């Protein structure tokens, strides 16, 4: 029995509408703060409140809708929907169950609207994927154990104590074979404004049916607390009226468009996960000038090399090593906002679902059906490549999966429904940009050996490419253990029992060799 969608409003301000009006009126109040309870009372006062609400909404004065926040618990939503909709923008916070370290149950997946024949094929394929996930876990455990005990040699004497750690690492890799239809559960916090935007855009690509069901449940939960919130909602934009729908219809009239795009994109990647596309040519000089400007000093007082070291060496700028990540509140650290880099990237769906959580390093992610080749198109993790039997099995299941998707499309099922069968391993191609401050935070976390394999590899590739053009900016670009070494904070590794087993803080990047 499938898990139905469950949405519960865990926490919320009970009168988001009144709060938006009160904050709007406060902007022009000579009597001080206008409280939410002051916007009600008599008929005249309420008429004024409704007029203010409607006029500010029509004019696009929307910050008043950000004061009220809602915390939802969501269960029974596909990971595809989380990637395509809930996490495809910067204005949210989520805590989602880890698919890396929590076993997926066979009945936990989304079933879209399908014909009788289509549904039978869809369900059979997902059950095959779920079975393959279990089989692949078992196939990978011996090679995981071999690598694990090569790193933690003393633990080899009591292997039973570390069986769960080995199982988790096998599970992390085996999940690549699961469908993006797999269910998840999470806490999701947004402002009233974001929920208003969700409502207006819920019919857009990639998943209008599932998105609509989810957003309707969220809106109903809020309106049950405050019926006036319904006044804030703009009717959903029909899919056919979105720019993406119109342009997809215009550009994809020929069958070979996607294949040509993929060939061109992948050729430009030169075998990497991430390829530098654009950057500030004078980034080092610009950064140094920005540091001097913060402190109001001349170049004679602080040369470029010294300014860069003052900013980027954690021994000088402790904000870089603090777990609380206070760099955006540090006047010195904010100098990094002036430098930007843009990368072309190619990651699996499951890796990109983690990569996109770095919301301040945004990307324009693709329309899924615009990138679907119709043939196997997937990433293979390193541990699978090291295990010939596992790799043969993995490729066989991938071929079966893409065949089933094509059969659904041949039956006339919509792309939206058929593409839920895409494996977590499916290739996502996109372009991502960020400023140095937020890239520094991302790279610091994702060059830790505990980071997800593809994101780790992409981060190392990004740093190496920048090092060739801006070497002074990448000298201290290393994981948290190195940052803590520079500041003298002990233990150097902040991960506790999750320590990777390698004293990375002693190594130069050229000597990094992440095994597990």
N, C-alpha and C positions, 0 to 999 in steps of 0.2 A: 504494500500500500504506500503510495507516494505521500510525502510530507506536503500538506497544503501551505500556501503562503500565509504567514502569520506576521502581522505588524501591530506593535503595541507602542503607544506613546508613554515613555517611561517618565519623562520630566519635561515640563513646559511652563512658561508664564501663562496664566489663565486668561489674560486679556491682551493678546498681541495687537489687536486692532486699536484698542484704547491707548496702548503704549506708543504705537506709531503716531497717532494723532497728538498725544501729549508732547512727544519729543519734537514734532514739527512745530507746534505752537510755541514751544520754549525758545525756538530760534528767534522769534520776534516778540518775545515777552519782556515788557519793562517791569514786570512784577516778580521776576525770578522764575524758578522752576515751576512748570505746570505739571501736576501729578496726574496719572491715569484716571484716578477717581474724580478728577475735576472736569473731565470732558463729557460727563453725563449729567443728568439731572432733569432738566425740563426739555420740552419739545424744541425750543429755539436753540439751546445749547447742542443738542444732538444733531440738529440740522447743520449747524456750523461745523461740527466734527465730521460729518459725512462729506460736506463740501471740501474741507481741507484734505481729507483722505483721498477723494477722487481727483482733486486738482493736482496734488503732488504726484499721484500715481501717473496721471496723464502726462505730466511734464517731465517725468523721469527722475524726480527727486526721491531716490529710493533708499538712502541710508537710514531713514527712520524705521525701515522694516528690518534692519539688522540687529536691533536691540533685543527683540524676542527670539529665543532659541529653543529648539525642540530636540529632544533625545529620543530616538526610536530604537526599539529592538526589532530586528527583521530576521525571519527564519523562513526557509523554503524559497529563496531567490537563487537564480542561477549565477554562477561565477561570471558567465558571459555578460549578464546584465550589470553586474557590479563594475566590470571592466568598461563596458560600452557606455554606461549611463551614470551610475552613482559616483564613480571615481574619475570621471572624464573631465573634471573641472576643479578649480582650486579651493572652493569655498565649502568645505565639509571637514568632519573628522570621523574616522571609522576605526573600530577595533574588530577585526574579522578572524574567525577561526582559521588556524594555520593548516593548509593542506600539505605543508612540508612535514609536519610533525604529528598530525592527527589522522588516523586511518579513515578513509572514506567508506561509508556504508553503501551497499549495492543498490538500495532503494532510494537513495538520495539524489534525484536528478529531476530536471524540468522537462515536462512533455508539452510541446506546443500544439496548436490546432492542426490536425492532419486528417487525411482521408483514412478509411478503415485499412486499406492495403499499406498506406504510408505509415500509419501508426504501428502496424505489426512489424514492418521492416525497421523502423526507428527503435522500437523497444528491443528487438532482437540484437541490433547493433550495439546498443548501450550495454546490454547484459554481457555481450562479448567483450566490450571495453572494460567493464568492471571485473570480469573474470581474468582478463589479461593483466590488469593492475595487480591482482593478488598473485598471479603466477610470476610476474616480473619481479615483484618484491622478493619472492623466494629465490629466484634465480640470481639476484644481485647480492643477497646477504653474504655468500662466501667471499666474493671479491671485496665487498665493503669491509668484512672482518679482516681480510689480509692487509688492506691499506691501513685500517684503524690500528691494528696491533703493531704495524711497522712504525707508526707515529708514537703510540703509547706502549712502548715495549714492556714495561713492568706489568701492564694490565693483562698481558697474554697468559699469565699464570693463573688468573681467575676469570676466564672468559664469560662465565655465567653472570657475573656482576654487570657486565657491559653489554649484554644482549639487547636491552632496550635501546641503547645508544646506536647500536649497529642497525637494528630494525628501523629506526627513525631515518637514518641516512639512506637506507635502501628505499624506504617509502618516499623520501624526497625526490628521488630519481624516477621511481616507478610512476609517480603521478603524471608524468609527461604523456602517458598513454590514455589518461582519463579524458572524457569529453568536457567541453566548456559548459555543457548543460548541467554539470554536477552542482548540486545545491550547496549553499553556504549559509552561515548565520553570523550576525554581526550587530554591534551597536553603531548607529549612524546619527551624528549630530549636525544639524544645519540651522540656519537662521530662517525667519519667516520669509525673507526675500528669496532665499534659495528655493524654498518650497513653492513659492509663487512661480519661479522660473521653471522648476520641474513640471508644474502643472501645465504651463504654456507649451513646453517642448516635449511632452511625454509621447507624442505620436511620431517623433523624428526617428531616423535611422539610428541604431541598427535593429532595435527590438521593440517596435511600437506596441505590440500586444502585451508583452510582459511588463514593459515600462508603465503602460496605462493602468494595468491592474495594481502595480505597486504604488504608484502615485495616488490613485484614487483612494487606496487604503490609508495612506499617510494623511491626505487632505481630510478624509472623513474623521480620522482620530482627532485632528486639530479642531475641526468645526464642531465636534461634540463638546469641546471645552469652550469654544468661543464661536457661536454661529455667525457673528459679524465678520469673521475672517473670510467667509465666502465672498464678501463685497470686494476683497482685494484680488480676486482671481480673474485673470484674463483667459478667455476661452482657448483651449488647446489649438495650436496651429496644425491644420491637417497636413499629413505627410506629403501630399501632392503639391502643397504650396511652399514647402521648404526648398531652399536653394540647392541642397544636396540632391534631392530627388530630381529636380529639373536638369541639373548639370550631369548627373549620372546617366539619365535618359539620353542626353545629347551626345556624350562622349563614348558611351558603350554600345554603339549600334553595330560595331564589327566584332566578330568572335575572337580575334587575335589581339585585342587591345591589352588585356591583362598580361598575357604572355610576353608581349613586347616590353611592357613596363617592367615586369619582373627581371627580364634579361638585362635591361638597361640599368636598373637599380643595383642588382647583385654584382654586375661587372664593376660598377663604381665602388663597391664596398671592398674590393681587393681581398676577399676572404676574412674580413674583420666582422666583429659584432658592431663596432662603431667606427665611423670614418669622419674626420674633421672636415667640415664643409666651409665654414666661414669663421672669422675671428677679427679682433681689433689689431691692426698691424702694429700700432705703437703702444701695445698694452702695457709693457713694462714701464715706459716713460710716463704714460698716463697715470698708472697706479702710483708711481713715486710722486708725481705732481699732486695727486689727490691727497696723499698723506701730508705733504707739506702744507697744503691748503687747510686741512683740518686744524693744524697747530699754528698756522699763521707765521710760517718761517720761510726762509729763502733756500735756494739750492746750495748756496755757499755754506749754509748751516747744516744741511742734510742732503748728502749726495744720493743719487738714485739707488745704488746698491744698499746703502744703509737704510733708506726709507722702506725698501722692499723687505729687508730682514726685520725691521721694526714691526712691520705689518704681518708677515707670513710665518715668522718663526714663533712657535708657541712659547718658547722661553721668554720672548718679549711681549707677546700678545696672548695672555692667558685665556682670553675669551674663546680662543680656538679649541681649547682642550676641555672646556667645562661640559659636563653631561647635559646641563640645562640649555645649552646652545643659545647664549645671550648675544650672539654676534650682531643681530639686527638692532640691538639697543646700545651697541658700542660704537661711538663716533669713529674710532680708529678702524674697526672692522668694516664699517659701512663704506669705506673707501673702495672696497672690492666690488661694489655695485657698478663701478664705471667700466668694468671689463667684461666682455661677453664672448661666448663660444657657441657655435652651432654644429651639430653632428647629424649625419645620416646613421640610422640604427636598424639592426635586424635582430630581433629577439623572439623567443617563443612567446605564445600568449600567456603562459604561466609566469615567465620571467617579467614580461612587460606589466603584468598585473601588480607586481611588486615595484617595478621601476616607476610606474606612474604615481605611486604614493609620494614621491618627491615632487610635491605639487608646485613648488617654486622653481622647478626646472621643467617647464611645460612643453608639450608636444602637440602637433596636429595629427592625431591617430586616424587610421584609414576607415573608410566604409568597407566593412568586411566583404560584402559581395563584390566590390570593385577589385579586391585583391585575390579572390578565389580563383585558382588556376584550373581546377577540375582534375588535377593530378596530385600525387603526394608531394607535400610541401611542408617540411617539418625540420625541427632541430633535434639532434641526437646528443644527449649528455655524454660526458667523457666516460663515466663508469660503464655505460652501456657499450661504448666503442671498445672498451678494454675487455669485454666479455663476449666472444664470438657467438655463443649460443643465444645469449640475451639479445644481441644486436640483430641476429637473424629473425628471432621471434618478434622483436620490436618492429622491424621493417615489414614483416608479414601482416601484423595487426594494423599497421598504418595503411597498407595497401587495401586491406579489407574495409577500413573505415572510409577512405576516400571513394572507394567503389560504391559503398552504401549511400554516401551523400549524393553521388551522381545518379544513382538509381532513384532516389527521392525526387531529385530535380526532373528526371525523365518522366516521373509519374505526374508531374505538374505541381508538386508541392512548392510553396514559396521559398526563396532563399532564406528568409528569416527563420523558417522552421527547420529546413534541412541543415543549415550551418551550425545548429546547436550540437551536431555530432562532431564538429571539428575537434581534434585532440588538443590538449593543453600545449602540445609540441608545435602546433601550427605557427608558421612564421608571420610575425607582425613587422611590417616595414614602415618607418616613419622618420620624421625629422624633429629633433629636439634641441632647444636652446636654453641657455641659462647664463646668469651673471656669475662671476667668480665666487662671490660670497656663498651663494646657494650651491654651486657646484663643489666648492670646498667641503661643505657639510656632507654632501652626498658622497663624494669620493672618500672622505675620511671614514664613513661608515661602511662603504661598499668595497674598500680594499682590505677590510678585515677578512681573514681566511674563513670565517663563519658565514660570510655573505653568500647569497645565492650564486651559483656557478657562473651563469651568463652575465649577470650584472657585475660580478667581480671582474670577469674577463673584459667586459666593455669598459669598465672604469679604468683598468690598467692600460688598455689601448688608448683611451682618451688622454690620460696623463702622459703616456709616452709620446703621442703625437704633438701635444702642446710643448713638451720638453724640448723638442727639436727647434721650435720657433721662439719660445719664451722660457728658456731654461731657468732663469732666476725665479720664475713664479711657481715652478714645480719642485723646487729643492726640498721643501718640507711637506710635500703632499703625500702623506702616508697614513696608515690606520691609527685608531685611537691609542694603541699601545705605544707607538712612536711619539705621539703628541704628549702622552703622560711622561715618557722618558725625558722629553725636553723640559717639562715643567717640574720634574722630580716627584711627581705623584705616584705613590705605590699602593697596591701592586700595579705594575705597568699595564698588564692586561686587565681591563675592567669587567670581563665576562664571567669571572668566578668559575663555577663548575662547567661553564660552556667554553673554557679555554681550548683553543684549537690544538694545543700540544706543540706548537712551534714558536720559539722566541723571535717573532717577526721584528720586534723593535731593534734587534741587533743587525738586521739585514738591510742591504741596499736593494732597491726595487729589482735590479737585474738578477738578484739571487732568489727572488720569490719563486716558490714552487708549491702551489696549492694542490694538495692531493685529494682532499675529501671535503 
